[in-house]
Structure formats: C-alpha cells, structure tokens
Amino acid sequence: MAIDLSKMSRKELETPRADVEKTLTNLHIKEKQDALAAVQKAAAEFGFSLEELTSKRGAGRAASKGTSAPNYANPDDASQTWTGKGRQPNWFKSAVSAGKSPEDMEI
C-alpha cells in the first residue's frame, strides 16, 4: 500500500522526516564503527595495531627530522591540537568564525 504524500500536511511529513534523519545518522555511526573494527582486525591479522600503520613512522616511512610541539588546542576537546603550521584544522576555523581569537586557543 503506497502512501500519498501529497495529501499529508507539513507537520505530518516532518515527523517521519526527523525519524529518517535520526536513523540515517545512527546507521552512519554504526557503519563507521563496523569499518573501524574490520580494519583493526585486518591489521591484527598481520601483527600490527592500527596506530602502527597510521602513524607517521608506521608504514615504512622514513623518520622525520622532528615534530613540532602543538601551539593550539581545541577549547571543546583538548586532545585535538595544532602546531600552527600547515592547513588549519576544522575545529580551529570553526572556533575563529565563532568569535574566538587564536590567542584564546594557545597552549
């Protein structure tokens, strides 16, 4: 039985729409978790941790000349840092556009 959406009011349409969006978001999160678990399992089968394979020195890359200490930290998540070199991370751009100054985020 098909539903005739053209006969429904805006309010009647918004409720299932919100439910669909919430379900899609939850499904996306679950799929991401499943993908991460699969990648971790595959790395373990070769005797590596995912961190070893994704670190700068992990996958057979040459040692770098050195790493710079971070100069900025995300005010909402202090584990996210940035040296001030290279591309600005999204959290930094968002904080600046929200009115924070770079000095507010200095470590």
N, C-alpha and C positions, 0 to 999 in steps of 0.2 A: 504494500500500500504506500503510495507516494504522498508526501506532504506538500500541499500547495502553499509555498512560502509567500506568495503574493497576497494571500488573504490574511496573513498574520500582521499584528501591529508591531511597531518598532520595539516596544517593551517585550513582547512575546519572542521576538527574534534575538534580542540582546542576551537573554538568559542562556540559551544553548550556545550562543557565540562565546560567551565568557567561559562556559564549561569546556568547549572545544579548545580554546586558547590555553586554559589551565592544563588540560590533558596533554596537549602538544608539548608544553613546557616540561611537564613531568616526564613525558616519554623521551624528550631530548636529553634530559639529565640522566635517565636510566640507560639510554643507549651510549652516552658518553662514559658512564661508569663501567658498562659492559666492555666497551672498547678498551678502556684502560686496563681492566682485569685481563683481557685477552693479550694485550701487548706485554704486560708484566709476566704472564705465564710463558709466552713465547721467549722472552729474554731469559727467564729462569731455565728453560729447557736447554739453552746454550751456556748456562753457567754465569749469567750476568744479571745484575739488577738493572732496572730501567734507568736509574740515576747514573750508573756507569756508562750506559750507552748514550745518554743525552747530555752528559756534562761536556765541557769544552775539551777536556783531556781524555774523555772516554773512548770514543770510537776510532782510536788510532790516530788522532790528531796530534800534531806536534805541540809541545809545551809552549805556551805563550810567553812573551817577555815579562809579563807581570799583569796583575789585575789591579785596577784602580779601586780604591775604597769608595763605598757609596757616600754621596753627599746629601741625598734627599730621601725621605721616607714618606710613604703614603700615610696621611693622617688617619685614614679609616682602617688600615692594615699595615702595621709597622714591619711586617715581614717582606713587603714589597718595597724595594729600594731602587735607586738610580744613581749612577755616578755623576750625571750631568753631561756625559759625553754621548754622542750618537743621538738616535731618534728619541724624542720624548715619549715615555710610556703613556698609555691612555689615561691611567689614574692621575698622572701629573697634569696632562692637558685639561682633564675634567675639573680638577681642583682649581687650576688657574682661571678657567672660564667661570667657575662658581664664586670667584672673588678672592681666593687665597693668593698670596704672593709666594714666589719661590722661597723667599726667606722664611716664611711660615713653616715650610716643609724641610728646612735644613736640619741635618742631624747634628 
